[in-house]
């Protein structure tokens, strides 16, 4: 076997921290590995069993697959897993308190304000708004609208979502 063939057979491993848990994922084509063409959404759902991240359009148009990577919201259906080596990823499963099961204040506010219906796009919306309030604990309604601009939901009005984010940030609906 020549050197090139040996290099092609060498498995590479990438490391991810997802919701506080470290993962070492082998990259390859064999069963039990992450293919070089696998998206982060696929890896989260199919390899790690974190099915809260939804795949809807699978083209980066709807925002349903949004997760937070290194503090920024990203479209996981458009991000290859191999591009995420060393990344810190937060998914919807990581929002609730792991010990008590208590919902994150943002999640509870969504419940209290009926800011979801079918719930399919809700995880992505929650992750985008969580990223926003991590950067700005008291966002304006306009900045909330901007954070939601990449999300497409057929079921709800985004007004309930905006109200929920305002309530979660203890600003109520009285700021513009």
Secondary structure as a PSIPRED ss2 file (coil, helix, strand):
# PSIPRED VFORMAT (PSIPRED V4.0)

   1 X C   1.000  0.000  0.000
   2 X C   1.000  0.000  0.000
   3 X H   0.000  1.000  0.000
   4 X H   0.000  1.000  0.000
   5 X H   0.000  1.000  0.000
   6 X H   0.000  1.000  0.000
   7 X H   0.000  1.000  0.000
   8 X H   0.000  1.000  0.000
   9 X H   0.000  1.000  0.000
  10 X C   1.000  0.000  0.000
  11 X C   1.000  0.000  0.000
  12 X E   0.000  0.000  1.000
  13 X E   0.000  0.000  1.000
  14 X E   0.000  0.000  1.000
  15 X E   0.000  0.000  1.000
  16 X E   0.000  0.000  1.000
  17 X E   0.000  0.000  1.000
  18 X E   0.000  0.000  1.000
  19 X C   1.000  0.000  0.000
  20 X C   1.000  0.000  0.000
  21 X E   0.000  0.000  1.000
  22 X E   0.000  0.000  1.000
  23 X E   0.000  0.000  1.000
  24 X E   0.000  0.000  1.000
  25 X E   0.000  0.000  1.000
  26 X E   0.000  0.000  1.000
  27 X E   0.000  0.000  1.000
  28 X C   1.000  0.000  0.000
  29 X C   1.000  0.000  0.000
  30 X C   1.000  0.000  0.000
  31 X C   1.000  0.000  0.000
  32 X C   1.000  0.000  0.000
  33 X C   1.000  0.000  0.000
  34 X E   0.000  0.000  1.000
  35 X C   1.000  0.000  0.000
  36 X C   1.000  0.000  0.000
  37 X C   1.000  0.000  0.000
  38 X C   1.000  0.000  0.000
  39 X E   0.000  0.000  1.000
  40 X H   0.000  1.000  0.000
  41 X H   0.000  1.000  0.000
  42 X H   0.000  1.000  0.000
  43 X H   0.000  1.000  0.000
  44 X H   0.000  1.000  0.000
  45 X H   0.000  1.000  0.000
  46 X H   0.000  1.000  0.000
  47 X H   0.000  1.000  0.000
  48 X C   1.000  0.000  0.000
  49 X C   1.000  0.000  0.000
  50 X C   1.000  0.000  0.000
  51 X C   1.000  0.000  0.000
  52 X C   1.000  0.000  0.000
  53 X C   1.000  0.000  0.000
  54 X C   1.000  0.000  0.000
  55 X C   1.000  0.000  0.000
  56 X C   1.000  0.000  0.000
  57 X C   1.000  0.000  0.000
  58 X C   1.000  0.000  0.000
  59 X C   1.000  0.000  0.000
  60 X C   1.000  0.000  0.000
  61 X C   1.000  0.000  0.000
  62 X C   1.000  0.000  0.000
  63 X C   1.000  0.000  0.000
  64 X C   1.000  0.000  0.000
  65 X C   1.000  0.000  0.000
  66 X E   0.000  0.000  1.000
  67 X E   0.000  0.000  1.000
  68 X E   0.000  0.000  1.000
  69 X E   0.000  0.000  1.000
  70 X C   1.000  0.000  0.000
  71 X C   1.000  0.000  0.000
  72 X E   0.000  0.000  1.000
  73 X E   0.000  0.000  1.000
  74 X E   0.000  0.000  1.000
  75 X E   0.000  0.000  1.000
  76 X H   0.000  1.000  0.000
  77 X H   0.000  1.000  0.000
  78 X H   0.000  1.000  0.000
  79 X C   1.000  0.000  0.000
  80 X E   0.000  0.000  1.000
  81 X H   0.000  1.000  0.000
  82 X H   0.000  1.000  0.000
  83 X H   0.000  1.000  0.000
  84 X H   0.000  1.000  0.000
  85 X C   1.000  0.000  0.000
  86 X C   1.000  0.000  0.000
  87 X E   0.000  0.000  1.000
  88 X E   0.000  0.000  1.000
  89 X E   0.000  0.000  1.000
  90 X E   0.000  0.000  1.000
  91 X C   1.000  0.000  0.000
  92 X H   0.000  1.000  0.000
  93 X H   0.000  1.000  0.000
  94 X H   0.000  1.000  0.000
  95 X C   1.000  0.000  0.000
  96 X C   1.000  0.000  0.000
  97 X C   1.000  0.000  0.000
  98 X C   1.000  0.000  0.000
  99 X C   1.000  0.000  0.000
 100 X C   1.000  0.000  0.000
 101 X C   1.000  0.000  0.000
 102 X C   1.000  0.000  0.000
 103 X C   1.000  0.000  0.000
 104 X C   1.000  0.000  0.000
 105 X H   0.000  1.000  0.000
 106 X H   0.000  1.000  0.000
 107 X H   0.000  1.000  0.000
 108 X H   0.000  1.000  0.000
 109 X H   0.000  1.000  0.000
 110 X H   0.000  1.000  0.000
 111 X H   0.000  1.000  0.000
 112 X H   0.000  1.000  0.000
 113 X C   1.000  0.000  0.000
 114 X C   1.000  0.000  0.000
 115 X C   1.000  0.000  0.000
 116 X C   1.000  0.000  0.000
 117 X C   1.000  0.000  0.000
 118 X C   1.000  0.000  0.000
 119 X C   1.000  0.000  0.000
 120 X C   1.000  0.000  0.000
 121 X C   1.000  0.000  0.000
 122 X H   0.000  1.000  0.000
 123 X H   0.000  1.000  0.000
 124 X H   0.000  1.000  0.000
 125 X H   0.000  1.000  0.000
 126 X H   0.000  1.000  0.000
 127 X H   0.000  1.000  0.000
 128 X H   0.000  1.000  0.000
 129 X H   0.000  1.000  0.000
 130 X H   0.000  1.000  0.000
 131 X H   0.000  1.000  0.000
 132 X H   0.000  1.000  0.000
 133 X H   0.000  1.000  0.000
 134 X H   0.000  1.000  0.000
 135 X H   0.000  1.000  0.000
 136 X C   1.000  0.000  0.000
 137 X C   1.000  0.000  0.000
 138 X C   1.000  0.000  0.000
 139 X C   1.000  0.000  0.000
 140 X C   1.000  0.000  0.000
 141 X H   0.000  1.000  0.000
 142 X H   0.000  1.000  0.000
 143 X H   0.000  1.000  0.000
 144 X H   0.000  1.000  0.000
 145 X H   0.000  1.000  0.000
 146 X H   0.000  1.000  0.000
 147 X H   0.000  1.000  0.000
 148 X H   0.000  1.000  0.000
 149 X C   1.000  0.000  0.000
 150 X C   1.000  0.000  0.000
 151 X C   1.000  0.000  0.000
 152 X C   1.000  0.000  0.000
 153 X C   1.000  0.000  0.000
 154 X C   1.000  0.000  0.000
 155 X C   1.000  0.000  0.000
 156 X C   1.000  0.000  0.000
 157 X C   1.000  0.000  0.000
 158 X H   0.000  1.000  0.000
 159 X H   0.000  1.000  0.000
 160 X H   0.000  1.000  0.000
 161 X H   0.000  1.000  0.000
 162 X H   0.000  1.000  0.000
 163 X H   0.000  1.000  0.000
 164 X H   0.000  1.000  0.000
 165 X H   0.000  1.000  0.000
 166 X H   0.000  1.000  0.000
 167 X H   0.000  1.000  0.000
 168 X H   0.000  1.000  0.000
 169 X C   1.000  0.000  0.000
 170 X C   1.000  0.000  0.000
 171 X C   1.000  0.000  0.000
 172 X C   1.000  0.000  0.000
 173 X C   1.000  0.000  0.000
 174 X C   1.000  0.000  0.000
 175 X C   1.000  0.000  0.000
 176 X C   1.000  0.000  0.000
